[in-house]
Amino acid sequence: MRRAPLVLAFTAIATIPAIVIAVSFGSENIPVGTVYQVLLDFVFEQVNDITSPEFKIIIRLRLPRILAAFFIGGGLSIIGVAMQALIRNPLADPYILGISSGASAGASLFFLGFIPPFVAVWLSVPLAAFSGALLSITIVYLVARTSEGLSVSRLLLAGVAMAALMGSITSFITYLSPDPNQLRDILFWLLGSLARNTWGTLPLVATTSLLGFITLLLLSPHLDVLLLGEEPAAGLGVRVELIKKTLIVLSALVTGILVANSGAIGFIGLIIPHVARSIIGINHRFVVPLSYAGGGIFLIVADLIARTLLTGEDLPVGIVTAIAGVPFFLLLLRRTQYKFS
């Protein structure tokens, strides 16, 4: 599509003002011009007063959180693209297929100390979340696998069942927590929160997100062929089984680490790929980068709303994405026509 490069360029450019505006607003509003100046000074290492209130608010508090929002939103969005290409169904996303629920269960088990010590000594929260996500999607995949190939209806049903099971495990673990303050923290985390993102947590989030993005961008031609079906793809020389296993492991890795960092943030992987395809078509060479940038901007805006909607309150961002996402998605289904394959 001729307009695809223009749309991609516009979306990429829009990322910068989105970040600046998000940094500007919060419990203490800062003029946009001041934000631009502080960010430019910080990037070019020309900061004269690192003790100023503006510098502390912009650089130390808000900027790492907003950058994390971009990387997390982009990562969750492209995993939705990967899952939808894998099963050739636009309803697939990390949450419907149980990946996010598995990650939440694994992280909750570790976070609340329910993993046996001889196992926990080898784990961290991200690794526990990745293990839970990988276990969940592997079970779903094995249940859906038939002699004729991958059953889409079976995969979706198994994903819904696994999501319910993992969600129940997480709820049970949370219920057993003896510490009320710890219980509140884990519930807030499970609803989705970016409040704990710092410069220390950002490298892992950014690396994981960009790894998923680059991998899917390299696999874009294969994802296009997969939309034709497994047999036609194999006939065209695509190593279908290797691609499917790669997508499953990549989805578990990216979702697990991002969920361990931010909690359960839904609907991004379902909505944003739909928007991307409705604008530029189904070519994954364009869908992947547009979904990544669009998902990042979407979560930045959602987090801005979560931070500013109620005075003095930091709402879980997962609530905002659900409230904003469901009506938008239903409207999109009603008004937008495009072919998935």
Backbone hydrogen bonds in HBPLUS format (Angstrom, degrees):
<---DONOR---> <-ACCEPTOR-->    atom                        ^
c    i                          cat <-CA-CA->   ^        H-A-AA   ^      H-
h    n   atom  resd res      DA  || num        DHA   H-A  angle D-A-AA Bond
n    s   type  num  typ     dist DA aas  dist angle  dist       angle   num
A0004-ALA N   A0001-MET O   3.20 MM   3  5.54 156.7  2.26 109.3 116.3     1
A0007-VAL N   A0003-ARG O   2.93 MM   4  6.19 159.0  1.97 158.6 165.1     2
A0008-LEU N   A0004-ALA O   2.90 MM   4  6.13 162.3  1.94 158.5 163.4     3
A0009-ALA N   A0005-PRO O   2.92 MM   4  6.08 158.1  1.97 145.5 151.5     4
A0010-PHE N   A0006-LEU O   2.92 MM   4  6.13 162.0  1.96 150.1 155.0     5
A0011-THR N   A0007-VAL O   2.95 MM   4  6.13 162.6  1.98 150.4 155.0     6
A0012-ALA N   A0008-LEU O   2.93 MM   4  6.10 159.7  1.98 148.9 154.6     7
A0013-ILE N   A0009-ALA O   2.97 MM   4  6.16 161.3  2.01 149.5 154.5     8
A0014-ALA N   A0010-PHE O   2.88 MM   4  6.07 149.2  1.98 145.1 154.2     9
A0015-THR N   A0012-ALA O   3.22 MM   3  5.41 148.2  2.33 100.1 109.2    10
A0016-ILE N   A0013-ILE O   3.30 MM   3  6.02 140.2  2.46 116.1 122.2    11
A0018-ALA N   A0014-ALA O   3.14 MM   4  6.20 153.2  2.22 145.9 154.0    12
A0019-ILE N   A0015-THR O   2.99 MM   4  6.23 154.2  2.06 149.7 155.5    13
A0020-VAL N   A0016-ILE O   3.00 MM   4  6.29 165.5  2.02 157.2 161.3    14
A0021-ILE N   A0017-PRO O   2.87 MM   4  5.94 167.5  1.88 151.1 154.3    15
A0022-ALA N   A0018-ALA O   3.03 MM   4  6.11 158.6  2.08 142.3 148.7    16
A0023-VAL N   A0019-ILE O   2.92 MM   4  6.13 150.5  2.00 147.7 155.8    17
A0024-SER N   A0020-VAL O   2.99 MM   4  6.18 141.6  2.14 141.8 152.6    18
A0024-SER N   A0021-ILE O   3.11 MM   3  4.99 121.5  2.46  91.0 106.1    19
A0025-PHE N   A0021-ILE O   3.34 MM   4  6.61 143.6  2.48 149.2 155.4    20
A0030-ILE N   A0024-SER O   2.79 MM   6  4.86 160.6  1.83 146.9 152.6    21
A0034-THR N   A0031-PRO O   3.08 MM   3  5.32 119.3  2.46 101.2 115.4    22
A0035-VAL N   A0031-PRO O   3.08 MM   4  6.46 154.2  2.15 150.0 157.7    23
A0036-TYR N   A0032-VAL O   2.91 MM   4  6.23 165.6  1.93 160.7 163.1    24
A0037-GLN N   A0033-GLY O   3.04 MM   4  6.25 161.2  2.07 146.8 151.9    25
A0038-VAL N   A0034-THR O   2.92 MM   4  6.13 164.7  1.94 153.3 157.0    26
A0039-LEU N   A0035-VAL O   2.88 MM   4  6.04 164.3  1.91 156.1 160.8    27
A0040-LEU N   A0036-TYR O   2.91 MM   4  6.07 160.2  1.95 150.2 155.7    28
A0041-ASP N   A0037-GLN O   2.91 MM   4  6.09 161.5  1.95 148.3 153.9    29
A0042-PHE N   A0038-VAL O   2.89 MM   4  6.03 151.0  1.98 143.5 151.9    30
A0043-VAL N   A0039-LEU O   2.87 MM   4  6.07 161.1  1.91 151.0 155.5    31
A0044-PHE N   A0040-LEU O   2.99 MM   4  6.11 163.5  2.02 150.5 154.8    32
A0046-GLN N   A0041-ASP O   2.69 MM   5  4.66 167.8  1.70 144.4 147.8    33
A0045-GLU N   A0042-PHE O   3.27 MM   3  4.94 161.0  2.31  97.1 101.4    34
A0052-SER N   A0049-ASP O   3.45 MM   3  5.73 169.3  2.46 107.2 109.9    35
A0056-LYS N   A0052-SER O   3.14 MM   4  6.44 164.9  2.16 157.1 160.8    36
A0057-ILE N   A0053-PRO O   2.97 MM   4  6.15 164.9  2.00 153.9 157.7    37
A0058-ILE N   A0054-GLU O   2.88 MM   4  5.91 169.4  1.89 152.6 156.3    38
A0059-ILE N   A0055-PHE O   2.86 MM   4  5.53 151.1  1.94 143.3 151.7    39
A0060-ARG N   A0056-LYS O   3.17 MM   4  5.05 127.9  2.46 111.9 126.3    40
A0061-LEU N   A0056-LYS O   3.21 MM   5  6.56 130.3  2.47 149.9 163.4    41
A0062-ARG N   A0057-ILE O   2.93 MM   5  6.14 168.7  1.94 162.7 166.2    42
A0063-LEU N   A0058-ILE O   2.86 MM   5  5.76 152.8  1.94 154.7 162.7    43
A0066-ILE N   A0062-ARG O   2.95 MM   4  6.14 159.5  1.99 160.5 166.8    44
A0067-LEU N   A0063-LEU O   2.91 MM   4  6.04 163.1  1.94 158.1 162.5    45
A0068-ALA N   A0064-PRO O   2.97 MM   4  6.01 152.3  2.05 137.7 145.7    46
A0069-ALA N   A0065-ARG O   2.93 MM   4  6.19 146.1  2.04 138.7 148.4    47
A0070-PHE N   A0066-ILE O   3.07 MM   4  6.39 151.0  2.16 144.2 150.7    48
A0071-PHE N   A0067-LEU O   3.06 MM   4  6.40 166.2  2.08 153.1 155.6    49
A0072-ILE N   A0068-ALA O   2.81 MM   4  5.92 163.3  1.84 155.5 160.5    50
A0073-GLY N   A0069-ALA O   2.88 MM   4  5.85 163.9  1.91 144.6 150.0    51
A0074-GLY N   A0070-PHE O   2.90 MM   4  5.99 161.7  1.94 148.2 153.8    52
A0075-GLY N   A0071-PHE O   2.90 MM   4  5.95 157.5  1.95 141.1 147.8    53
A0076-LEU N   A0072-ILE O   2.95 MM   4  6.11 169.4  1.96 155.7 157.8    54
A0077-SER N   A0073-GLY O   3.08 MM   4  6.09 150.5  2.17 140.2 148.6    55
A0078-ILE N   A0074-GLY O   3.10 MM   4  6.34 162.3  2.13 152.3 155.2    56
A0079-ILE N   A0075-GLY O   3.18 MM   4  6.35 143.8  2.32 143.1 152.7    57
A0080-GLY N   A0076-LEU O   3.21 MM   4  6.46 143.3  2.35 138.1 146.9    58
A0080-GLY N   A0077-SER O   3.11 MM   3  5.18 124.4  2.44  95.3 109.2    59
A0081-VAL N   A0077-SER O   3.16 MM   4  6.61 146.7  2.27 139.9 149.1    60
A0082-ALA N   A0078-ILE O   2.92 MM   4  6.22 155.3  1.98 143.1 149.1    61
A0083-MET N   A0079-ILE O   2.95 MM   4  6.16 163.8  1.97 149.9 153.2    62
A0084-GLN N   A0080-GLY O   2.99 MM   4  6.10 158.8  2.03 148.4 154.3    63
A0085-ALA N   A0081-VAL O   3.00 MM   4  6.19 150.9  2.09 147.4 155.1    64
A0086-LEU N   A0082-ALA O   2.90 MM   4  6.05 149.9  1.99 144.6 153.8    65
A0087-ILE N   A0083-MET O   3.17 MM   4  6.40 161.5  2.21 151.4 152.8    66
A0088-ARG N   A0084-GLN O   2.86 MM   4  5.36 112.9  2.32 127.2 142.2    67
A0089-ASN N   A0084-GLN O   3.17 MM   5  5.14 138.5  2.35 130.7 141.3    68
A0092-ALA N   A0089-ASN O   3.37 MM   3  6.05 173.1  2.38 120.5 122.4    69
A0097-LEU N   A0093-ASP O   3.18 MM   4  6.27 161.0  2.22 163.5 168.3    70
A0099-ILE N   A0094-PRO O   2.86 MM   5  5.03 120.6  2.22 151.9 166.8    71
A0100-SER N   A0094-PRO O   3.10 MM   6  5.62 162.3  2.14 126.0 129.1    72
A0098-GLY N   A0095-TYR O   3.20 MM   3  5.20 162.4  2.23 103.2 107.9    73
A0102-GLY N   A0098-GLY O   2.99 MM   4  6.03 152.6  2.07 139.9 147.1    74
A0103-ALA N   A0099-ILE O   2.96 MM   4  6.26 154.9  2.03 147.6 154.7    75
A0104-SER N   A0100-SER O   2.86 MM   4  6.11 157.8  1.91 148.6 154.7    76
A0105-ALA N   A0101-SER O   2.92 MM   4  6.12 156.7  1.97 146.3 152.5    77
A0106-GLY N   A0102-GLY O   2.96 MM   4  6.17 164.6  1.98 150.7 154.6    78
A0107-ALA N   A0103-ALA O   2.93 MM   4  6.09 166.0  1.95 152.3 156.3    79
A0108-SER N   A0104-SER O   2.85 MM   4  5.91 155.0  1.91 145.1 152.6    80
A0109-LEU N   A0105-ALA O   2.94 MM   4  6.10 160.7  1.98 150.4 155.1    81
A0110-PHE N   A0106-GLY O   3.19 MM   4  6.43 157.0  2.25 143.9 149.6    82
A0111-PHE N   A0107-ALA O   2.74 MM   4  5.82 165.3  1.76 152.2 157.4    83
A0112-LEU N   A0108-SER O   2.99 MM   4  5.94 160.3  2.03 150.3 153.0    84
A0114-PHE N   A0109-LEU O   2.75 MM   5  4.90 151.1  1.83 158.4 160.8    85
A0113-GLY N   A0110-PHE O   3.15 MM   3  5.13 161.5  2.18 103.7 109.1    86
A0119-VAL N   A0116-PRO O   2.93 MM   3  5.45 147.8  2.03 116.5 126.3    87
A0120-ALA N   A0116-PRO O   2.81 MM   4  5.97 167.6  1.82 158.0 162.3    88
A0121-VAL N   A0117-PRO O   3.04 MM   4  5.94 148.2  2.15 146.6 150.3    89
A0122-TRP N   A0119-VAL O   3.05 MM   3  5.77 156.1  2.11 118.9 125.3    90
A0123-LEU N   A0120-ALA O   2.96 MM   3  4.97 159.0  2.00 106.5 113.4    91
A0128-ALA N   A0124-SER O   2.80 MM   4  5.93 157.7  1.85 155.0 161.6    92
A0129-ALA N   A0125-VAL O   2.90 MM   4  6.08 156.2  1.96 151.3 157.9    93
A0130-PHE N   A0126-PRO O   2.86 MM   4  6.10 157.3  1.91 147.5 153.9    94
A0131-SER N   A0127-LEU O   2.90 MM   4  6.08 158.1  1.95 145.9 151.8    95
A0132-GLY N   A0128-ALA O   2.99 MM   4  6.23 158.5  2.04 146.1 151.5    96
A0133-ALA N   A0129-ALA O   2.92 MM   4  6.12 158.9  1.96 149.6 155.7    97
A0134-LEU N   A0130-PHE O   2.84 MM   4  6.00 163.2  1.87 153.0 157.6    98
A0135-LEU N   A0131-SER O   2.93 MM   4  6.03 160.5  1.97 147.1 152.7    99
A0136-SER N   A0132-GLY O   3.01 MM   4  6.12 160.5  2.05 144.3 149.7   100
A0137-ILE N   A0133-ALA O   3.03 MM   4  6.26 175.3  2.04 156.5 156.8   101
A0138-THR N   A0134-LEU O   2.96 MM   4  5.92 149.5  2.06 143.2 152.0   102
A0139-ILE N   A0135-LEU O   3.07 MM   4  6.23 160.5  2.11 148.1 152.3   103
A0140-VAL N   A0136-SER O   3.07 MM   4  6.32 163.3  2.09 150.2 155.1   104
A0141-TYR N   A0137-ILE O   2.87 MM   4  5.96 157.3  1.92 141.6 148.2   105
A0142-LEU N   A0138-THR O   2.92 MM   4  6.11 162.1  1.95 151.0 155.4   106
A0143-VAL N   A0139-ILE O   2.97 MM   4  6.13 157.3  2.02 150.7 156.6   107
A0144-ALA N   A0140-VAL O   3.03 MM   4  6.20 152.3  2.11 145.5 153.0   108
A0145-ARG N   A0141-TYR O   3.00 MM   4  6.06 122.9  2.33 140.9 155.0   109
A0151-SER N   A0144-ALA O   3.07 MM   7  5.39 174.8  2.07 148.3 148.3   110
A0146-THR N   A0149-GLY O   2.83 MM   3  5.14 157.1  1.88 145.5 153.1   111
A0149-GLY N   A0146-THR O   3.09 MM   3  5.14 155.3  2.15 102.3 110.0   112
A0155-LEU N   A0151-SER O   2.87 MM   4  6.03 152.3  1.94 146.5 154.9   113
A0156-LEU N   A0152-VAL O   2.95 MM   4  6.21 163.7  1.98 156.1 159.0   114
A0157-LEU N   A0153-SER O   3.03 MM   4  6.19 163.8  2.06 146.9 151.7   115
A0158-ALA N   A0154-ARG O   2.80 MM   4  5.88 162.1  1.83 148.7 154.6   116
A0159-GLY N   A0155-LEU O   2.83 MM   4  5.94 149.5  1.92 142.8 151.9   117
A0160-VAL N   A0156-LEU O   2.95 MM   4  6.21 156.7  2.00 148.1 153.4   118
A0161-ALA N   A0157-LEU O   2.97 MM   4  6.21 162.0  2.00 149.5 154.6   119
A0162-MET N   A0158-ALA O   2.82 MM   4  5.99 160.8  1.86 148.8 154.3   120
A0163-ALA N   A0159-GLY O   2.86 MM   4  5.97 154.6  1.92 145.6 152.9   121
A0164-ALA N   A0160-VAL O   3.01 MM   4  6.24 153.8  2.08 143.8 150.6   122
A0165-LEU N   A0161-ALA O   2.91 MM   4  6.21 155.8  1.97 147.2 154.3   123
A0166-MET N   A0162-MET O   2.84 MM   4  6.01 175.3  1.84 156.0 157.2   124
A0167-GLY N   A0163-ALA O   2.87 MM   4  5.89 151.0  1.96 140.2 149.2   125
A0168-SER N   A0164-ALA O   2.93 MM   4  6.10 146.9  2.04 141.5 150.0   126
A0169-ILE N   A0165-LEU O   2.96 MM   4  6.31 153.5  2.03 149.6 157.2   127
A0170-THR N   A0166-MET O   2.96 MM   4  6.20 160.7  2.00 147.2 152.2   128
A0171-SER N   A0167-GLY O   2.94 MM   4  6.15 158.0  1.99 144.3 150.5   129
A0172-PHE N   A0168-SER O   2.84 MM   4  6.02 157.9  1.89 148.7 154.8   130
A0173-ILE N   A0169-ILE O   2.92 MM   4  6.13 161.7  1.95 151.4 156.1   131
A0174-THR N   A0170-THR O   2.93 MM   4  6.11 159.9  1.97 148.1 154.0   132
A0175-TYR N   A0171-SER O   2.84 MM   4  6.03 152.6  1.91 145.7 153.5   133
A0176-LEU N   A0172-PHE O   3.11 MM   4  6.37 142.5  2.26 143.2 152.1   134
A0177-SER N   A0174-THR O   3.12 MM   3  5.31 155.6  2.18 104.9 112.5   135
A0183-LEU N   A0179-ASP O   2.84 MM   4  6.06 151.1  1.92 151.6 161.0   136
A0184-ARG N   A0180-PRO O   2.95 MM   4  6.20 154.4  2.01 145.6 151.3   137
A0185-ASP N   A0181-ASN O   3.04 MM   4  6.28 157.7  2.09 144.1 150.2   138
A0186-ILE N   A0182-GLN O   2.96 MM   4  6.20 162.1  1.99 151.3 155.3   139
A0187-LEU N   A0183-LEU O   2.99 MM   4  6.13 157.6  2.05 148.1 154.4   140
A0188-PHE N   A0184-ARG O   2.95 MM   4  6.09 159.6  1.99 148.3 153.9   141
A0189-TRP N   A0185-ASP O   2.92 MM   4  6.12 153.5  1.99 145.1 152.9   142
A0190-LEU N   A0186-ILE O   2.86 MM   4  6.03 154.3  1.92 145.4 152.0   143
A0191-LEU N   A0187-LEU O   3.14 MM   4  6.35 136.4  2.34 140.0 150.4   144
A0192-GLY N   A0189-TRP O   2.99 MM   3  5.15 154.4  2.06 104.7 112.9   145
A0318-GLY N   A0191-LEU O   3.04 MM 127  5.25 118.4  2.44 133.8 149.3   146
A0317-VAL N   A0192-GLY O   2.80 MM 125  5.31 117.9  2.19 134.3 141.2   147
A0193-SER N   A0262-SER O   2.75 MM  69  5.23 161.1  1.78 151.8 158.4   148
A0197-ASN N   A0194-LEU O   3.30 MM   3  5.78 167.9  2.31 118.0 119.9   149
A0201-THR N   A0198-THR O   3.22 MM   3  5.36 129.6  2.49  98.8 110.2   150
A0202-LEU N   A0198-THR O   3.09 MM   4  6.17 137.9  2.27 146.5 158.0   151
A0206-ALA N   A0202-LEU O   2.84 MM   4  5.94 176.1  1.84 170.3 170.9   152
A0207-THR N   A0203-PRO O   2.91 MM   4  5.91 163.0  1.94 146.5 152.0   153
A0208-THR N   A0204-LEU O   3.02 MM   4  6.05 166.1  2.04 147.0 151.1   154
A0209-SER N   A0205-VAL O   2.98 MM   4  6.08 166.4  2.00 151.4 155.7   155
A0210-LEU N   A0206-ALA O   2.90 MM   4  5.98 167.8  1.91 152.0 155.7   156
A0211-LEU N   A0207-THR O   2.89 MM   4  5.95 147.0  2.00 142.3 151.9   157
A0212-GLY N   A0208-THR O   3.08 MM   4  6.36 158.4  2.13 148.6 153.1   158
A0213-PHE N   A0209-SER O   3.01 MM   4  6.30 156.5  2.07 146.3 153.3   159
A0214-ILE N   A0210-LEU O   2.87 MM   4  6.00 172.5  1.88 153.5 154.9   160
A0215-THR N   A0211-LEU O   3.00 MM   4  6.04 162.6  2.03 146.7 152.2   161
A0216-LEU N   A0212-GLY O   3.03 MM   4  6.13 166.9  2.05 147.9 151.6   162
A0217-LEU N   A0213-PHE O   2.92 MM   4  6.07 149.4  2.02 145.8 155.1   163
A0218-LEU N   A0214-ILE O   2.98 MM   4  6.21 153.5  2.05 147.5 153.8   164
A0219-LEU N   A0215-THR O   2.99 MM   4  6.24 138.8  2.16 140.3 152.5   165
A0220-SER N   A0217-LEU O   3.33 MM   3  5.11 160.4  2.37  97.4 102.9   166
A0222-HIS N   A0219-LEU O   2.93 MM   3  5.35 120.0  2.30 112.7 128.0   167
A0223-LEU N   A0219-LEU O   2.95 MM   4  6.24 151.4  2.04 154.7 163.5   168
A0224-ASP N   A0220-SER O   3.04 MM   4  6.33 152.6  2.12 153.3 160.0   169
A0225-VAL N   A0221-PRO O   3.22 MM   4  6.51 154.8  2.29 141.5 147.4   170
A0226-LEU N   A0222-HIS O   2.89 MM   4  6.12 151.1  1.97 147.2 155.7   171
A0228-LEU N   A0225-VAL O   2.96 MM   3  5.60 159.4  2.00 117.3 123.8   172
A0229-GLY N   A0226-LEU O   2.98 MM   3  5.39 155.2  2.04 112.1 119.7   173
A0233-ALA N   A0229-GLY O   3.05 MM   4  6.07 154.7  2.12 144.1 152.0   174
A0234-ALA N   A0230-GLU O   2.88 MM   4  6.07 158.5  1.92 150.7 156.4   175
A0235-GLY N   A0231-GLU O   2.91 MM   4  6.13 153.5  1.99 149.2 157.1   176
A0236-LEU N   A0232-PRO O   3.04 MM   4  6.29 127.7  2.32 137.6 150.5   177
A0236-LEU N   A0233-ALA O   3.09 MM   3  5.11 135.9  2.29  95.5 107.8   178
A0238-VAL N   A0233-ALA O   3.04 MM   5  5.46 159.7  2.08 151.8 145.5   179
A0237-GLY N   A0234-ALA O   3.04 MM   3  5.18 159.6  2.09 108.2 111.6   180
A0240-VAL N   A0238-VAL O   2.94 MM   2  5.45 121.2  2.29 110.3  93.5   181
A0243-ILE N   A0239-ARG O   2.99 MM   4  6.23 160.3  2.03 157.8 164.2   182
A0244-LYS N   A0240-VAL O   2.89 MM   4  6.13 161.4  1.93 157.0 162.1   183
A0245-LYS N   A0241-GLU O   2.98 MM   4  6.16 165.2  2.00 149.6 153.4   184
A0246-THR N   A0242-LEU O   2.93 MM   4  6.05 154.9  1.99 144.7 152.2   185
A0247-LEU N   A0243-ILE O   2.92 MM   4  6.15 158.7  1.97 149.5 154.9   186
A0248-ILE N   A0244-LYS O   2.97 MM   4  6.21 155.2  2.03 148.8 155.5   187
A0249-VAL N   A0245-LYS O   3.01 MM   4  6.20 171.8  2.02 153.7 155.2   188
A0250-LEU N   A0246-THR O   2.88 MM   4  5.93 163.3  1.91 149.7 155.4   189
A0251-SER N   A0247-LEU O   2.88 MM   4  5.87 157.8  1.93 141.7 148.1   190
A0252-ALA N   A0248-ILE O   3.01 MM   4  6.21 158.8  2.05 147.3 152.9   191
A0253-LEU N   A0249-VAL O   2.87 MM   4  6.07 159.6  1.92 151.0 157.0   192
A0254-VAL N   A0250-LEU O   2.92 MM   4  6.05 176.6  1.92 159.0 158.8   193
A0255-THR N   A0251-SER O   2.97 MM   4  5.81 158.7  2.02 142.6 148.9   194
A0256-GLY N   A0252-ALA O   2.84 MM   4  5.59 152.8  1.91 135.4 144.5   195
A0257-ILE N   A0253-LEU O   3.09 MM   4  6.20 173.1  2.10 152.8 154.4   196
A0258-LEU N   A0254-VAL O   3.01 MM   4  6.09 163.4  2.04 151.2 156.6   197
A0259-VAL N   A0255-THR O   2.81 MM   4  5.80 162.1  1.84 152.7 157.9   198
A0260-ALA N   A0256-GLY O   2.94 MM   4  6.04 153.6  2.01 143.5 151.3   199
A0261-ASN N   A0257-ILE O   3.16 MM   4  6.34 136.8  2.36 135.3 145.7   200
A0261-ASN N   A0258-LEU O   3.16 MM   3  5.10 127.8  2.45  91.9 105.4   201
A0262-SER N   A0258-LEU O   2.89 MM   4  6.06 155.6  1.95 150.8 157.6   202
A0263-GLY N   A0259-VAL O   2.69 MM   4  4.56 150.4  1.77 132.1 136.2   203
A0270-LEU N   A0267-PHE O   3.27 MM   3  5.05 142.5  2.42  92.1 102.8   204
A0271-ILE N   A0267-PHE O   2.90 MM   4  5.88 167.7  1.92 153.7 156.3   205
A0272-ILE N   A0268-ILE O   3.17 MM   4  5.78 150.0  2.27 141.9 149.5   206
A0274-HIS N   A0271-ILE O   3.01 MM   3  5.35 120.8  2.37 106.8 121.7   207
A0275-VAL N   A0271-ILE O   3.04 MM   4  6.41 156.2  2.10 153.9 161.4   208
A0276-ALA N   A0272-ILE O   2.91 MM   4  6.18 163.6  1.93 157.8 162.3   209
A0277-ARG N   A0273-PRO O   2.95 MM   4  6.15 164.8  1.97 149.0 152.4   210
A0278-SER N   A0274-HIS O   2.92 MM   4  6.06 153.4  1.99 147.6 155.5   211
A0279-ILE N   A0275-VAL O   3.14 MM   4  6.32 130.9  2.39 142.0 153.8   212
A0279-ILE N   A0276-ALA O   3.17 MM   3  5.29 138.7  2.35  98.2 109.5   213
A0280-ILE N   A0276-ALA O   2.95 MM   4  6.14 171.2  1.96 161.8 163.5   214
A0281-GLY N   A0277-ARG O   2.89 MM   4  4.46 142.0  2.04 124.9 127.2   215
A0286-PHE N   A0283-ASN O   3.01 MM   3  5.79 155.1  2.07 119.9 126.3   216
A0287-VAL N   A0283-ASN O   2.93 MM   4  6.07 159.0  1.97 142.9 149.4   217
A0288-VAL N   A0284-HIS O   3.11 MM   4  5.49 169.8  2.12 129.5 132.7   218
A0290-LEU N   A0286-PHE O   3.13 MM   4  6.15 161.4  2.17 150.1 156.0   219
A0291-SER N   A0287-VAL O   2.84 MM   4  5.80 156.5  1.89 147.8 154.7   220
A0292-TYR N   A0288-VAL O   2.98 MM   4  6.13 153.6  2.05 148.1 155.7   221
A0293-ALA N   A0289-PRO O   3.01 MM   4  6.20 175.5  2.01 153.6 153.9   222
A0294-GLY N   A0290-LEU O   2.81 MM   4  5.78 158.9  1.85 145.5 152.8   223
A0295-GLY N   A0291-SER O   2.78 MM   4  5.72 156.5  1.83 141.2 147.9   224
A0296-GLY N   A0292-TYR O   3.04 MM   4  6.23 155.4  2.10 145.4 152.0   225
A0297-ILE N   A0293-ALA O   3.01 MM   4  6.27 163.8  2.04 152.2 155.7   226
A0298-PHE N   A0294-GLY O   2.89 MM   4  6.00 160.3  1.92 148.1 154.4   227
A0299-LEU N   A0295-GLY O   3.07 MM   4  6.26 161.3  2.11 147.1 150.7   228
A0300-ILE N   A0296-GLY O   3.05 MM   4  6.25 151.0  2.13 144.4 153.0   229
A0301-VAL N   A0297-ILE O   2.99 MM   4  6.25 163.9  2.02 156.0 158.9   230
A0302-ALA N   A0298-PHE O   2.94 MM   4  6.17 159.9  1.99 147.2 153.5   231
A0303-ASP N   A0299-LEU O   2.86 MM   4  5.94 157.4  1.92 145.2 150.9   232
A0304-LEU N   A0300-ILE O   2.96 MM   4  6.19 148.5  2.06 142.7 151.8   233
A0305-ILE N   A0301-VAL O   2.99 MM   4  6.32 157.7  2.04 151.7 156.7   234
A0306-ALA N   A0302-ALA O   2.94 MM   4  6.21 156.8  2.00 144.7 151.7   235
A0307-ARG N   A0303-ASP O   2.94 MM   4  6.13 144.0  2.07 144.3 153.0   236
A0308-THR N   A0304-LEU O   3.11 MM   4  6.21 136.2  2.31 142.8 153.7   237
A0308-THR N   A0305-ILE O   3.24 MM   3  5.26 132.7  2.48  96.5 108.8   238
A0309-LEU N   A0305-ILE O   2.83 MM   4  5.37 142.7  1.97 155.7 156.7   239
A0315-LEU N   A0306-ALA O   3.06 MM   9  4.80 150.4  2.15 142.5 134.0   240
A0313-GLU N   A0310-LEU O   3.10 MM   3  5.35 165.4  2.12 129.2 128.5   241
A0319-ILE N   A0316-PRO O   3.13 MM   3  5.74 144.6  2.26 112.8 121.0   242
A0321-THR N   A0317-VAL O   2.98 MM   4  6.33 162.7  2.01 156.6 160.7   243
A0322-ALA N   A0318-GLY O   3.15 MM   4  6.19 150.5  2.24 136.3 143.7   244
A0323-ILE N   A0319-ILE O   2.97 MM   4  6.18 167.1  1.99 152.1 155.5   245
A0324-ALA N   A0320-VAL O   2.87 MM   4  5.95 164.2  1.90 153.8 158.6   246
A0325-GLY N   A0321-THR O   2.70 MM   4  5.34 140.8  1.85 128.6 141.3   247
A0326-VAL N   A0322-ALA O   3.06 MM   4  5.81 174.4  2.06 145.1 146.5   248
A0329-PHE N   A0325-GLY O   2.81 MM   4  5.87 156.9  1.86 152.7 159.4   249
A0330-LEU N   A0326-VAL O   2.98 MM   4  6.20 161.7  2.01 155.6 160.1   250
A0331-LEU N   A0327-PRO O   2.91 MM   4  6.08 158.7  1.95 149.0 155.0   251
A0332-LEU N   A0328-PHE O   2.85 MM   4  6.03 150.3  1.94 143.7 152.6   252
A0333-LEU N   A0329-PHE O   2.93 MM   4  6.20 157.0  1.98 149.3 154.6   253
A0334-ARG N   A0330-LEU O   3.06 MM   4  6.25 145.6  2.18 139.9 149.2   254
A0335-ARG N   A0331-LEU O   2.98 MM   4  6.13 156.6  2.03 152.8 157.5   255
A0336-THR N   A0332-LEU O   2.90 MM   4  5.41 155.5  1.96 145.8 150.9   256
